[in-house]
């Protein structure tokens, strides 16, 4: 059930009646007619922009349309009043039974309350994390992992067919650096002094890799030229790093459906085929790029390269796909990889990148547009930095990693649930402060604790009611006399429950899972507020001693909130709390 969609349907039906009666011209486009909460709750329960949207195409004043529409809507028993405001907005007040019906719907639909079919089964590929397989994942990867996983869950909840994918960047020079670094740890395992020279990876995490290399090869690789061992050590070390990365992701309860390898693209003709596809479309040519911004002509050495005409698909400049020495640029295999995703039949692609890849967005979007003839959209979500603190002081680097704080460091100190929720308390393109002391404190200022406390409170009142002999099953509570929920504070909480399906649709369309975290905090706040009012007004307490009918109705409201919180935490990948310690 989505009450906002139901009332919008009522508005559209009234507009259709007006067309048939000649009050509006036939065939008006009503796609932009909305029904949403008013900016000021004092103005009503819902507001529609119908008169404002249709005024110009109808050739009528907005207030004239609004007044006629108001009269028709007010005749419906679901509408208590319909009032015209300002130039032509229409504010609606709904009968209490509508909000009480939302509580019943949440209990009846249970875990599916808010689930929608807006995705219509469209196949969506969400590629996220995709960290270089050169070491443990750091805290920035943790944020990208949580965001990507929650976005995938949100889209699946909204009717999309979602694939979570990790692109292994194992085809570049960085994996050669990894192999050389691992070889030094292999030498160390054989009793030699490692030479961790500048440019190699210094972290202690490669010590076990060196020991594993010794266990497999003994001392047979020592004193051999690099060309003899580089390929084998590179493959061995890459597999070891990917094993570590999988373990790190599992700590956050993130599990990929597909791991794709960049290296697997080389030598197969896939890169060449992708570039040829663009060439046949007239988008590949030989040319010389203009000097980069900020460079003077004296600083720029022009050279002819093979270029992709990405400006034809919205980019600022054309991009090289092959260097002047004939080797591929890093962009070329990425083009081939995205063509592979298109070829696998995805209707939509989402890439989750670190903020340092912002300059890559337009070229990749242009490539996907060109490869799919504009059929497949690509949405690139940038993840901003995470700043770590402990008691207000910057959190020190991990000795194990050598240069950064690892994902494992964070999860071991804060726990997966706290880490996941807190990573979604800011929009993805805003920087995030993560203070280990604050994310674990028990206060309203800690959204993780505040939402979990609401979940525990719902569970506690259900247990208390059950001990009084009240049937607290969802079926029984849905059959309770919900007309007893008549206090404005109770109806306000029911209104918040009603907003859940609408908010989910907005979040899914915008690819913004942080909206779920924000909403959970808001509905938790409403629950706590009603709970606290019950301390002064006994009639508002969820458990009414000696009155099982009233208790069942009020417990039904609490349980409806619990349904929403449980579903929301499920999308965020967080386990709801049954009790607080």
LINCOR-V483467 format. One record per residue. N is the residue number from 0. PHI is phi in whole degrees, 0 to 359 (NA if undefined). NEAR is the number of other C-alpha atoms within 8 Angstrom. Layout:
N/PHI/NEAR  N/PHI/NEAR
//
This chain:
0/NA/8  1/229/10  2/299/9  3/293/11  4/293/9  5/296/8  6/288/9  7/298/11  8/298/8  9/297/9  10/297/10  11/296/9  12/295/8  13/296/11  14/295/10  15/296/8  16/297/8  17/296/11  18/297/11  19/295/9  20/276/7  21/86/8  22/283/7  23/222/10  24/293/8  25/287/7  26/81/4  27/292/8  28/276/6  29/254/9  30/299/4  31/265/6  32/285/10  33/239/8  34/229/12  35/210/8  36/296/8  37/290/11  38/298/4  39/247/6  40/299/8  41/292/4  42/277/7  43/149/11  44/269/11  45/217/11  46/224/13  47/235/12  48/264/12  49/309/12  50/294/14  51/293/10  52/290/10  53/268/12  54/303/12  55/294/8  56/295/6  57/275/9  58/69/6  59/228/8  60/291/8  61/303/12  62/294/11  63/295/9  64/295/12  65/298/14  66/293/9  67/293/8  68/296/12  69/299/12  70/297/9  71/290/9  72/292/12  73/294/11  74/283/7  75/278/7  76/296/7  77/284/8  78/254/13  79/280/10  80/206/8  81/225/13  82/241/8  83/279/12  84/230/8  85/57/5  86/285/7  87/158/14  88/288/15  89/237/15  90/262/15  91/244/13  92/243/11  93/262/11  94/294/10  95/307/9  96/300/8  97/293/9  98/287/13  99/296/13  100/293/9  101/296/13  102/300/14  103/297/14  104/297/11  105/298/14  106/287/15  107/288/9  108/278/8  109/58/9  110/298/7  111/269/6  112/296/12  113/96/10  114/293/9  115/226/10  116/248/9  117/297/8  118/285/11  119/51/7  120/73/8  121/298/11  122/276/12  123/239/13  124/256/13  125/251/14  126/263/14  127/212/14  128/70/11  129/45/9  130/290/9  131/303/9  132/279/12  133/242/9  134/173/11  135/293/12  136/285/12  137/260/11  138/295/11  139/296/12  140/296/11  141/300/10  142/294/12  143/296/14  144/295/12  145/295/14  146/300/12  147/298/13  148/292/12  149/293/12  150/297/12  151/299/12  152/294/10  153/298/13  154/293/14  155/296/10  156/295/10  157/259/14  158/94/14  159/268/15  160/263/11  161/250/11  162/241/11  163/269/14  164/226/13  165/240/12  166/261/12  167/276/12  168/278/12  169/249/12  170/249/9  171/257/8  172/292/6  173/296/9  174/284/13  175/291/10  176/297/11  177/301/14  178/298/12  179/293/10  180/294/13  181/294/14  182/296/10  183/295/12  184/288/14  185/294/14  186/299/13  187/298/11  188/297/11  189/265/8  190/87/6  191/260/7  192/281/6  193/289/8  194/253/5  195/274/9  196/285/5  197/301/4  198/101/5  199/269/10  200/272/9  201/269/8  202/298/10  203/293/9  204/298/10  205/273/11  206/300/11  207/299/7  208/293/13  209/299/16  210/294/11  211/293/8  212/297/12  213/297/12  214/298/7  215/273/6  216/251/8  217/61/8  218/253/7  219/292/5  220/268/8  221/293/6  222/60/4  223/261/7  224/296/6  225/303/6  226/300/6  227/283/7  228/247/10  229/303/11  230/297/8  231/293/7  232/294/12  233/299/12  234/295/8  235/298/9  236/292/12  237/297/13  238/297/8  239/295/9  240/293/12  241/294/9  242/297/8  243/295/10  244/295/12  245/299/9  246/296/8  247/297/12  248/297/11  249/297/9  250/301/10  251/265/11  252/59/8  253/252/10  254/227/8  255/278/8  256/275/7  257/219/8  258/246/9  259/249/8  260/255/11  261/295/14  262/302/8  263/293/7  264/281/13  265/283/11  266/76/6  267/252/7  268/87/8  269/291/10  270/296/13  271/300/7  272/293/9  273/295/11  274/294/12  275/297/8  276/299/9  277/291/13  278/296/10  279/296/7  280/274/7  281/77/7  282/249/11  283/241/12  284/208/10  285/263/8  286/194/9  287/241/8  288/283/8  289/292/5  290/301/9  291/299/5  292/298/4  293/93/4  294/261/8  295/269/7  296/307/7  297/293/5  298/272/6  299/245/8  300/253/6  301/294/8  302/213/8  303/281/9  304/222/12  305/275/13  306/242/13  307/262/12  308/282/12  309/289/15  310/295/10  311/289/8  312/233/11  313/97/8  314/280/11  315/281/7  316/221/7  317/287/11  318/238/9  319/287/11  320/245/13  321/219/13  322/283/11  323/294/9  324/273/5  325/94/6  326/274/7  327/286/10  328/283/10  329/296/8  330/287/9  331/299/12  332/295/13  333/292/9  334/298/14  335/297/14  336/296/10  337/289/9  338/296/12  339/299/8  340/294/11  341/297/12  342/294/7  343/281/6  344/94/7  345/286/13  346/273/11  347/206/11  348/241/14  349/231/12  350/248/11  351/252/14  352/246/14  353/290/12  354/299/10  355/288/6  356/259/9  357/302/9  358/288/6  359/267/7  360/296/9  361/295/10  362/291/10  363/288/9  364/297/13  365/295/14  366/296/11  367/295/15  368/300/14  369/291/10  370/292/11  371/257/10  372/55/7  373/78/9  374/281/7  375/254/13  376/282/11  377/241/11  378/246/8  379/259/10  380/257/10  381/265/12  382/254/14  383/282/12  384/292/10  385/248/11  386/257/9  387/263/10  388/224/12  389/219/10  390/55/8  391/83/6  392/257/6  393/304/8  394/280/7  395/286/5  396/291/9  397/274/11  398/296/8  399/296/7  400/280/15  401/96/11  402/225/8  403/204/8  404/274/12  405/275/12  406/303/14  407/298/10  408/305/9  409/293/12  410/294/12  411/294/7  412/271/7  413/255/11  414/91/9  415/294/11  416/294/10  417/296/12  418/299/11  419/297/14  420/298/12  421/294/11  422/295/11  423/251/13  424/271/10  425/224/9  426/298/8  427/302/13  428/266/9  429/248/9  430/298/10  431/235/10  432/265/8  433/236/11  434/259/11  435/301/12  436/289/8  437/288/9  438/288/13  439/252/10  440/285/8  441/260/7  442/202/7  443/297/7  444/285/5  445/256/12  446/299/10  447/298/10  448/296/13  449/296/15  450/289/12  451/295/11  452/296/11  453/296/11  454/300/15  455/293/13  456/295/9  457/300/12  458/297/11  459/291/10  460/288/11  461/296/11  462/296/8  463/293/9  464/295/15  465/298/10  466/292/7  467/271/6  468/95/6  469/280/10  470/285/9  471/259/11  472/293/6  473/300/11  474/297/8  475/293/9  476/292/15  477/294/12  478/269/7  479/292/10  480/280/9  481/284/11  482/294/8  483/288/8  484/275/10  485/239/8  486/290/7  487/307/6  488/293/7  489/291/12  490/292/13  491/298/9  492/292/12  493/296/13  494/299/9  495/294/10  496/300/14  497/293/13  498/283/11  499/304/11  500/300/13  501/295/12  502/299/11  503/299/12  504/296/11  505/297/8  506/297/13  507/293/13  508/295/7  509/271/6  510/58/8  511/230/11  512/292/14  513/298/11  514/298/9  515/295/12  516/299/13  517/299/9  518/296/10  519/299/12  520/297/11  521/295/8  522/288/12  523/297/11  524/297/9  525/296/11  526/295/12  527/298/9  528/298/8  529/295/11  530/302/11  531/292/8  532/295/10  533/296/12  534/295/8  535/260/6  536/239/8  537/306/8  538/293/6  539/265/11  540/291/12  541/294/11  542/256/11  543/256/11  544/304/6  545/81/4  546/229/7  547/291/9  548/294/8  549/295/11  550/299/14  551/299/15  552/295/14  553/288/14  554/294/15  555/300/16  556/295/12  557/299/11  558/294/12  559/299/13  560/297/12  561/298/11  562/300/13  563/294/13  564/298/12  565/297/12  566/294/9  567/295/11  568/296/11  569/299/10  570/295/11  571/282/15  572/80/11  573/244/12  574/277/8  575/295/11  576/277/9  577/267/8  578/205/10  579/250/7  580/257/2
//
